[in-house]
Amino acid sequence: MSAVTARLEHGPGALLRRVPWSKLLIHLVLLSGAFVMVVPFLWMVTLSLKPLELTNQPPYLFPSTFEFANYSRAWDAAPFARYYLNSIVMTGGIVVGQVIFSSLAAYAFARLHFPGRDVLFMLFLGTMMVPFHVILIPSYLIVDRLGWIDSYTALIVPRMVSAFGIFLLRQYYQGIPRELDEAAMIDGASRLGIWWRIIVPLSGPGLATLGIFAFMFAWNDFLWPLVVTNDPDMRTVQLGLAMFQGRYGTQWTLLMAGTVTATLPTLLVFLLSQRWFIQSVAQSGLKG
Amino acid sequence: MKRLFLVLAIITVLVVAPVLHSTGAIRPASAQEPVKLTFWNYWDGKNGETIQALVDRYNAEHPDVEIENVFVGWNELLPKLQLAVAGGDRPDLAAADMVWMPYLAKSGALVPLDGFIAASEIAIDDFYPALLNVNTYDDQMYGLPVSTNNLELFINTDLVAAAGLDPAAPPTTWAELMDYATQCANPDEGIVGMELYTQTGEGLTWQYQVYLWQAGGDFLSEDLSQAAFNSDAGLRALQYWLDLIDAGAYAISDWGLFGQGQACMVMDGSWMVGIWADTAPFEWTTAKMPYPEDGEPATNMGGEHIFIMSNDEARQQAAWDFIQWVTSAEVQLEWDMETGFMPIRDSVATNPDFQTWIEENEPRLMPFVEMQQYAHNRPPVEQYSELSDVFSAMIERAIYGQMSPQEALDAAAAAVNSLLR
């Protein structure tokens, strides 16, 4: 009798019951979602590895040819080493500038009391509503009159302050207990000292978030670098990539190879800051 | 605290240093130095290499002038020229798409060339008149053609031969094109006979214009004040497209079938000769675009025009000297052989050296060379791109059967006229 029961329990019905259906379903949904997200990148990689002769053939999703020469060809098509240097300097300047200035301004808006503070903050927020295209030509004319065309100054300085960054960090700082400030003040810390010793160490995730946003914005920015640079030596990576789309046809394989290369720094920054993200959350002790 | 200020100080230096560096970089111009001209253009690949080589040679032969050839991407050039017009840094001279010329001329940023032309010995009659029309705005000439191209028939000889047709005897009339395309089409395998451009945009408009001109019509009235396509010729051209679709010679699809080997024939530009020579996975040839028996040979053209933007008289003169050189018959011959552009001058098209070169290197360019003289220019009005968009949107409705051909042309004419007003 028991042998029969045992056999029954190992039957197909029992096996089906033991399968974690809900988990399987969730993973299936997640997997298909991930696939949809990955397809454009996979497509980009596949196309970047195609030989030129196959670009007119019916498309396929997974790389079956590996024309690595596309990468060196794309690199040689323009002075990309110089473009990367320009992009790195510009992005570095913007990220550092935005993090420092936003942090200082956000500290003032979150902690200091001065007349017109809230109105000023609202005005700052209001600037986020103005599309960049509206101020493009006036901004360009100012930069031109200052003689900044074709300089890192033009690429960096006008974008070192961001209303979004100030807003983001102000909200973050308001979440840090005021008692910490007050304790430091009793111990004789100055305003700047409190900002540096109390606020900044506690706002790792906030600063990291802003840093990532600023990086993505600066690295991918196209219009402003286009407008303020005439000298080919001052062009950035994104401007370099646009050159593969010519009047008489687009060099898709080279464009995609160049795009893959230009995407890697973003990926790297994300992977690195993701780790730092988690660390800073754990260290600050303010989680939850 | 000390460390904090040190950090801030370093950052300040990092930020300020570029400012100081850039102001230090300004050099005073010396009277002894050659005239430095900046020349913007969007020629890339082989075209870009050729213009760079020509500019280098010009600089070597003219020690008193130094032209800096600056490549600006095709999508980027017009916005950058618009900024230059708005009052920023402008190049001394530039070469740009011919369809932008009326817009740029109207902006007032271009230097009229009539005075320079009159004072020089340039043989202006040698240029094809349609190419000069593009540059004429308010009876002043604002640029000279430097490169051009036109549209003719491409034939996939693999598909044509498979359908039992003779690739060596391509169609020459609309009636023959209809038969040839219908016989070659193979709907079971998704192969169309004659590919048409049926999406909204300039692609549709400039293809349709060829059929319109072939049927004896015109796009705008002679004074460019109103639509002229709303005519018997316009209706005939549109009806011909609908007949091709009805006969099964074309099935509505995204543009690009010919390149994928899915179309027996297409009308496309001379620049595709070089591209498909490298990438097409099938055998192909070219022929003159068929036209109606009672019609006339015609094609559309594109290309680049060169113009002066400098405000300084000495620079204008130096720029004009370069323009004269680069549009001269000798330099043009070399330019066309290197790049595969079509001749802008009759003397180049009929030059025996040029014809021999074509026959020996790429005989498939010959129909384009022979037809350049019949190329019309798109109307030189500054609203052209909006005009082309509304026009093509209406034609698309006729193609999808939402309007009758006459209704579509009437609607397009009304829209175009309101834009021109």
Interface residues (C-beta under 8 A of the other chain):
Chain A: L52 E53 L54 T55 N56 Q57 P58 G93 V96 G97 I100 I137 Y140 L141 D144 G147 W148 I149 D150 S151 Y152 T153 I156 V157 M160 S190 L192 G193 W196 L226 V227 N230 D231 P232 L239 A242 M243 Q245 G246 R247 Y248 G249 Q251
Chain B: M1 L4 L8 I11 L14 V15 P18 V19 H21 S22 T23 A25 I26 T38 Y42 W43 D44 G45 N47 V70 F71 G73 W74 N75 E76 P79 K80 L83 A86 G87 G88 D89 P91 D97 G259 Q260 G261 G269 W271 M272 I275 D278 T279 A280 P281
